[in-house]
Amino acid sequence: MIDSKQVDKESHTPVLLKEAMFYLNIQKNGIYLDGTVGLGGHSLSILKDLSKNGRLIGFDRDSDALKICNRKLSQQKNDFTLTHNSYHKITEVLKELGVGLVDGILLDLGLSSFQLNSAERGFNSTINSNLDMRFDKSQKRTAKDFLNHLGVVELANLMYKYGDERRSKIIAKNIEKIRPINKVHELLEAIRRSTPPKNRQKTVSRVFQALRIAVNDELGKLENFLTSFHSNLKIGGKIVIISFHSLEDRLVKHAFKSLEKSKVIKVLTKKPITPSETEIDANRRSRSSKMRVAERVL
Ligand SMILES: C[S@@+](CC[C@H](N)C(=O)[O-])C[C@H]1O[C@@H](n2cnc3c(N)ncnc32)[C@H](O)[C@@H]1O
């Protein structure tokens, strides 16, 4: 549950905000879709640029984030709708809402500072909470389920595939030895037994990233979205995608290339846009971000 004090306290600094707004080039009577609305950082800027005839539609899998976002966006007069859905359901949701084509779509992938800093959700290796890691709390499988029920080979593959972790086999074996694993510290112990102290923190980050990606099927949902988003965009409408690791960026780059080949979109960023030194100094989380943009042309 979220109380109002928590709502006021939680924050998340939107990444590449100026750049995303430049490319979205908001038309004041347009319809814009924020597929990962989070705490509404980007969405607030979009909403401010819309007129009363414009509309913003925000998706998120995290119902707690949506409550905070709703409160933030309600301070504006303009029209918005928030939906507890994954962005890959874009076509179904727009149909349900009776909305036709939209003028722009934004995805700002990954997790928010609100989720990372939570004392209960297990995203953060420095907070000894239960290993949950679900964006959507109505989903059944948590990180604990993955850690306690996958076979050693499957666990090793998961860490290798989604975390690029070279010590994945030995970590998986140590996880098996100390199962059941319920808390962050227990997973850290399996990693401690498998790694020399030097660079251990990097392994920790990679293992946490891999688990989070697997629990939320992040790449599957992105791939699914990339096959269909364009049919919901007006001609001239923009798609802006901000990613935080190479697995996501590669999917976006290849999907854009293939759609450009079929002449459906034109890629507007031959190289991805990255944050300035000033942004990185002000917000460390932005350092790995990459933004790619395309325009529907057919
Ligand atoms: C980096 S945050 C977005 C922050 C937001 N742009 C802001 O400025 O406040 C990413 C958000 O995407 C959500 N998310 C991740 N995968 C999703 C999916 N498949 N569909 C909808 N939301 C998703 C997460 O729950 C999280 O709130």
The ligand as a Gaussian input file, in Angstrom:
#p B3LYP/6-31G(d) Opt

LIG

0 1
 C       12.476000       4.008000     -16.074000
 S       10.864000       3.843000     -15.413000
 C        9.957000       5.099000     -16.234000
 C       10.086000       6.433000     -15.586000
 C        9.231000       7.517000     -16.198000
 N        9.596000       7.802000     -17.566000
 C        9.353000       8.787000     -15.367000
 O        9.964000       9.748000     -15.841000
 O        8.840000       8.790000     -14.244000
 C       10.267000       2.423000     -16.200000
 C        8.855000       2.051000     -15.821000
 O        8.419000       1.087000     -16.780000
 C        7.590000       0.154000     -16.146000
 N        7.581000      -1.019000     -17.027000
 C        8.541000      -1.926000     -17.235000
 N        8.149000      -2.821000     -18.159000
 C        6.894000      -2.461000     -18.557000
 C        5.960000      -2.974000     -19.503000
 N        6.227000      -4.058000     -20.222000
 N        4.817000      -2.305000     -19.664000
 C        4.514000      -1.197000     -18.944000
 N        5.347000      -0.681000     -18.019000
 C        6.535000      -1.296000     -17.839000
 C        8.217000      -0.042000     -14.785000
 O        7.271000      -0.543000     -13.878000
 C        8.676000       1.385000     -14.462000
 O        7.703000       2.060000     -13.721000

